[in-house]
Amino acid sequence: MTGVSGPRNTRARRLVLSIGRMTIHNGPGLRNVVYFKGCPLRCRWCSTPESQNLAPELAVYQTRCIQCNQCVSACPLHAISLIDKLVNVDRAVCNNCGKCTEVCNAEALRLLGQAMTVEDLVAEAKKDVPFYRRSGGGVVISGGEPLLKPEYTLRLVKALADESMSVGIDTSGYVPWATIEPLLPYVDFFLWDIKHMDPERHRQLTGVDNDLILANARSLSRKGAHLYVRFPVIPGCNDSVDNIRATCAFTASLSSVLGFDLIPLHHLGKARYESLDRVYPIAELHLIPDSEMQDMKRIVESYGLKCSIQA
């Protein structure tokens, strides 16, 4: 993640995983994306498991380790050992203090989550204002779930808007409407995930039902807020023709939708699970052939929706 220059602000902070610069698949133009920690959903296919918890987490990258033993000595709780040239972290003992990362020059150990103030994030965003203006882009706040801390989020979007930056929010939608409504004067669009239309199946796949998510989408549409619906295509989970058609019908009922993005399954998150010593839950799922994605795209477009496949 890019560093933050200047003195640290002592006001409210939130843990940031990273800041993605100059992305092209997160709304119009070139956009910087701020990824926050913390999410109320536990999607089976989540590719960023480090974004789920609100607290910092220690990640281990075994291929970078040079077996210097500095981390073993630095850990105040003796939670780290080297076994067969691999870093072993006793997760039941480790409190994610980060002492080990301070001595790991090989960056085999990294503490995920940097506390940043609104002022920090605005300063980072301002570095790329010329690119936003030339491309019609701006900033997207994402996660995890960017709306878990309502007061912080409202301050952030206001501050970005005050600097004449376009703001988008990439959200699960699983937050109270009272969290979303105050943001509307400052937000240009929402990237809105719809993962399954059946509430019970949605609960099985994500840990929560979809009633609040769909209700909030309807409320945003009534307010005229711009929406890009995002549909992750997960084989055996939500890729049935019936569910795709139901999702399209719901989306077509929203008058303020600008586009429908199909996001095919990928396995880019596997290494992230390994770095946290977690089992990768979808290793058995196959990637989706492009021909099948094109078939889905044609179904979406048959509902009068502008559709793209996000690589």
N, C-alpha and C positions, 0 to 999 in steps of 0.2 A: 504494500500500500504506500502511496505517496506520503512523504513526511509533512508535518505541519510546521511552518516557520513562525518565529516570533514567540512572545511570552504566552504561556498557557492561561486560559481564562478559568476562573474558579467557580463560575456559575454552572448550572445544570449541564450534565454531560450524558451522552449515550454511547454505548459500545458500537463501534463501526468495524466491520470486517475488512472492508476494502473500498476503494474508490476506483471504479472503472472509467477510463478516459476515452473519449472519442468513439463511443459505441454507435452502431447504426441500426440496431434492431429494437430500440426502446423508445419509439415515438419518432416524430419528424426531426430531420436534421441530425447533426452530430450532438451526442448527449453524454455528459458525465453521469454515472450512476453511483449513488451512495448506497452501500449494502450494510444494513443494520443487523445486529444480532437479536434473536428472539422471535418465535413464531408460535401461534396457538394451534397450528395444524401439525400433523405428523404424517405427511403423504408418504405412501409406501415407496414411491419412486423419487423422493427428494434427492437432488443431486448436490445439495449443499448442507450436509448434516450439521456442519459447524454453525449454521445460521439458526438452528432451532432453539438453542438455550440462550437465555439472557446473559449468563455469566461468561467470563473468559474461559477458554479451554486450551489445553496443551496439545499441540499436534506434533507428531514424530515423523520425520522423513528419513527412513532407514538408509536409503541410498546415498545420502549426504554425509552420513556419520563417518568420522575418521578415527573412532575409538580412542579419543584422547583422555577419556575418563573425567573431564572437567565437570560435566553435569552430575556425575555420581557424587563428587566431592561437594558440589555447591548445594545439593538438595538438603534443606534443613530437616526434612521429615524422613530422609533415607528411603524415598519412594522410587529411586531410579537405580538400575543395575545394568550391566552389560552381560548378556548371555549369548554365547556363540556369535559374538561380534554384532549383536543386535541390541538396540536400546530397549530395555524393558521398563515400563512405567506401571507401578502398582496404582491403578486408578482409584482403588478404595482408600488409599492413603494420600495420594497427591491432592493438594488444595489449589493447584493452578496459580501458585504465587509468582511463577516466572523467573525465579532465581537461576534455574538451569539455563534458560534462554540467554541470560546476560553473559554467560561464559562460553556459549556455543558459537565459536567463530565460523563453523561450517554451516550454520543455520539448519542443522538437522532437527533442532527443537525450536518451536515458535509458539508464542502465546497469541491466540487468536482473539481479537477484540481490543481495540484502542479507544479509550474514552475521549470523546471530542465534544466540544461545545458547539452551539449554533454558529458562533462567531468563527470558530475554526473551519467549519464546513463552508461557510460563505466565502471565507478567504481562499479556500481551495478552489471553489467554483469560479471565482473571479479571475483566476489565472487563465481561463480558457474562453473568456467572453468573446474575443474576436472570432473564434471558431463557431460559437453559437450564432452570432449575428450573421455571419456569412452563409451559414447553412440552414438557418431557421430552426436551430436546435436549442438546447438548454440543459436542464438538470432533471434527473429522475431520482426519486428516493424509493428505495426498494429494501429487500430484506433477505431472509426472514420476513417479518411483517413490520413495515415502517410506521404503522399507526398504533402500535402498542403503547406508546407514550404520547397521549394526545396533546398535552401542553407543549412539550418539546417540539412535536411535529408542527403545530400551529405556528410557533415562533419561527421555526425554520422556513416554512413556506412563505410566511410574511416577509422575512428578511430577504429571501431570494427574489420575491416579487418586487420588493422595494429597490432592488438593484436592477430592475427591468429584465430579469431572467425568466425564461419560460420554464414552468415547473410541471412535471408529470409525477404521478404516484403509481407505483407497481404494487398492488395489494391483493391479498386473498379475499378481501371483502368481509372477513369474519371479525368485525368490530361493530360496536353500537353505532347507529345512525347519528347519534349526538356527537360522535367523534368525527364523522365525515362532514357533516353539514357546515361547520364553521370554516372548513378549508376551501369551500367552493369559490369564493371571490378571488382566490390566489392560485388556483390550480387550473392548468389548461386542458389536461386530459387524465384519465385513469386507465392503466393497464389492468384488466380485470380477469382473473382466472375463473373459468368454469370447468370443473373437473369431472362432474357427473350430475345428471339431472335427477336421479333417484336418491331421495334423502338417506335411505338406509344403506344403499351401496356406497354413497358418499361417506357415510360414517365409517363403514368398514375400511375404506381406502385411505381416509385422512384423519380419522379420530373424531370428526364433528359432522353434523348433518349440514345440509346446504340451505336451510330456510332463511337464515340471516343473510347469507351471501346473495341469494336471488332477490330477496326483499330490498336490500340496499341497491342492487343494480336497477331495479324498477324505480326506486326513489331518485337515483341519479338521473335516469332518463327523463322522469317527470320534470326535473329541474333543468333539463337541457344540457347537462354535463357531458362532455365528449368521452366516449368509451371505446377502447380497443379490447375486444374479447379475445382471451387467449385460452386455447384448448390443448393441453398436453395429451398426446396420443400414446396410450400405454396398452400394449397388447394384452388381451385377456382381462383387462380392468375396465376400460371405458370406450373401447374402439368398436363396439357393435354398431351396426348401421342404425338400429333403433335409437341408441343413445346419441349418436351423432345428429340424427334428424331432430330429436327432441331438443338438443342444444341449439341447433340452428333455428328451430321454430321459436324458442324463447328469445334468442338473440334478435331475430327479425322483428319481434314485438317491441323492442326497445328503439325508440325513435332517434336516439342520439348516438348510435353506434357508428363509428367511422371505419371499422375494419374487423376482420375475424382472422386470427393467426393460429394456424395449426403448428404445434411444436412436437416433432417426432421424438420418440424415445432415443436417448443416447446413454452411453455408459461412462461419461466423463467424470462422474462423481465417485467412481470406484476407489480411486487413490485417496480421496478425501475421507472415506470411511476407514480405510486402512490406517491413515495417519492418526485417527482417533481411537484405534483399536476396536472398531465396530464391525459387525458383520454386514456385508453389502447385501441388501435384501432382494434385489431384482437381478441377480447374476444370471438367472435362468431365462430371462426374457430376451427374445430375439429382436434385432433391429428391423425396422419396417422398410420394405422395398419402396423405392421411389414411385413405382407404378401404383402401389396401394395408396400412397399419399396423394398422388394425382387424382385417383378415384374419389378420395375423400374431399379434395378441393372442389371437384365438380359437384359433389352433393351440396357443399356449402354454398357455392355460387348459384345453385338452382333455387336458393331461398332469397336471391337478390342481394347477397352479402358480398362485399369486397373481401377476397380471401388471399392470404399469402402463406407460404410454407416457410417457417423460420428454421434455417439450417443450424 
